[in-house]
Amino acid sequence: MTNTGYSLDLSEDVQEVKQWVHEFARDVIRPAAHEWDEREETPWPIIQEAAKVGIYSLDFFAAQWLEPTGLGIPVAFEELFWGDAGIGLAIVGTGLAAASVAAVGTNDQIAEWVPQMFGTADDVKLGAFCASEPDAGSDVGSIRTRAVYDEANDEWVLNGTKTWATNGGIADVHVVVASVHPDLGSRGQASFIIPPGTQGLKQGQKFKKHGIRASHTAEVILDNVRIPAHLIVGGKEKFDERIARVREGKRSRGQAAMRTFESTRPSVGAEALGVARAAYEYALDYARQREQFGRKIGDFQAVSFKLADMRMQIDAARLMVHRAAWMARNGKDFDNAEGSQAKLLASEVAVRVTEEAIQILGGNGYTRDYPVERMHRDAKIFTIFEGTSEIQRLVIGRTITGLPLR
Ligand SMILES: Cc1cc2nc3c(=O)[nH]c(=O)nc-3n(C[C@H](O)[C@H](O)[C@H](O)COP(=O)(O)OP(=O)(O)OC[C@H]3O[C@@H](n4cnc5c(N)ncnc54)[C@H](O)[C@@H]3O)c2cc1C
């Protein structure tokens, strides 16, 4: 057969990673899922176990981000979240903070701070990325946390309240988005690295959530937090140059930020996909065993059509996620916001599929004795964080029409 260069096969390396992470998810994460959902606490022993085998480590994340086909991260994340979404997020949450420094940080910042976010197998650490605020969720341009440069001490002084921060307050390194030039909206913002033990940073309320309850989500309060000038991500000189260009009306930062979002959204889609697949598989097994009216319930067309739709939607979402991840790795333009498309479809599929799984399990599905109830609660987060479904549609609509849709 002629090799056309087009293939949907996973590379051997990615297949190996998939198998390895799958086994960890099956043997370590799944058995712990119910307990940590009920406890609503960070599953430290599971993170430590993941660190011991090498899955919670900078090396693992870096290797998957750099994996040449682009599928390393989506495949690994799908397996982790197939194990459990709350524990999955407890394991990958640091990645958001790490990626925010790795994407625009200086080489020195990357070398010094990203490893500190993960710690070591014997001494595990966490990172937190804090952008959202009580009055700035979808509208990130209205962030009120201020970073003021104190020339006399060559320091930044940060004040404000962050909310919804995954690992907020329990992380060793926090990356905080703050406004330096409020008149410039999101273009006047920068990210700042807050080192472990910095005075003035403290955790506010920890949220009691509907799902992903093993993942810690909390407010982070910054009260006169002072950090050395060089801890602005990307460096102060570059930031000042960028601001000067913006003031001259020369360059919009919006496009670069959009490209970053398009590249990272497929990984969130992959997380949703893991939850959807887990619920589908559970419902499929159940439908093959449970009998009513003297037949397996899967033998009723009403039930098997549900399973057919669930399977089809999961496969469609996976193709979209893999396409967008491949595009990101290969530097393709996201002319139709393919990254947002992938996240939007996968997250909505996860909500639908987990709901149908409950329906297939009947009364059992509605109880905490069966995992699909937890999966349904967990799935909902994917239509909310990292850009709500409405924001994804807005981005896709704007991209395809070229109009400033509101
Ligand atoms: C469990 C969890 C973990 C999180 N982790 C982090 C984290 O680690 N770091 C971080 O910075 N943030 C985090 N977030 C915050 C998350 O990204 C925000 O919740 C999300 O961006 C939505 O913001 P909001 O909650 O303020 O909702 P709002 O922006 O107030 O939106 C409310 C509703 O209005 C709709 N809406 C808003 N604007 C528009 C518009 N222009 N057009 C149409 N509809 C619109 C929204 O789609 C939504 O339905 C997390 C949130 C949760 C729940």
The ligand as a Gaussian input file, in Angstrom:
#p B3LYP/6-31G(d) Opt

LIG

0 1
 C      -13.426000      24.110000      39.850000
 C      -12.873000      25.344000      39.200000
 C      -11.503000      25.456000      39.020000
 C      -10.975000      26.608000      38.434000
 N       -9.615000      26.754000      38.334000
 C       -9.109000      27.957000      37.972000
 C       -7.707000      28.214000      38.060000
 O       -6.914000      27.342000      38.420000
 N       -7.261000      29.447000      37.773000
 C       -8.103000      30.459000      37.353000
 O       -7.632000      31.562000      37.099000
 N       -9.438000      30.256000      37.242000
 C       -9.951000      29.027000      37.553000
 N      -11.313000      28.811000      37.473000
 C      -12.190000      29.906000      37.054000
 C      -12.899000      29.653000      35.731000
 O      -12.030000      29.774000      34.664000
 C      -14.092000      30.627000      35.681000
 O      -15.067000      30.147000      36.597000
 C      -14.676000      30.759000      34.301000
 O      -13.785000      31.428000      33.466000
 C      -16.020000      31.487000      34.284000
 O      -15.952000      32.675000      35.000000
 P      -17.085000      33.017000      36.089000
 O      -17.187000      31.827000      36.978000
 O      -16.753000      34.313000      36.716000
 O      -18.429000      33.115000      35.270000
 P      -18.984000      34.423000      34.501000
 O      -17.918000      34.961000      33.621000
 O      -19.635000      35.311000      35.483000
 O      -20.101000      33.758000      33.579000
 C      -21.416000      33.479000      34.040000
 C      -22.260000      33.067000      32.840000
 O      -22.340000      34.143000      31.894000
 C      -21.878000      33.708000      30.629000
 N      -21.175000      34.796000      29.944000
 C      -20.222000      35.622000      30.442000
 N      -19.783000      36.471000      29.493000
 C      -20.479000      36.165000      28.355000
 C      -20.486000      36.674000      27.034000
 N      -19.668000      37.666000      26.659000
 N      -21.319000      36.106000      26.137000
 C      -22.131000      35.082000      26.495000
 N      -22.174000      34.568000      27.735000
 C      -21.361000      35.095000      28.652000
 C      -20.931000      32.556000      30.938000
 O      -20.765000      31.710000      29.809000
 C      -21.642000      31.883000      32.085000
 O      -22.646000      31.033000      31.605000
 C      -11.849000      27.647000      38.002000
 C      -13.236000      27.503000      38.168000
 C      -13.743000      26.390000      38.775000
 C      -15.237000      26.304000      38.992000

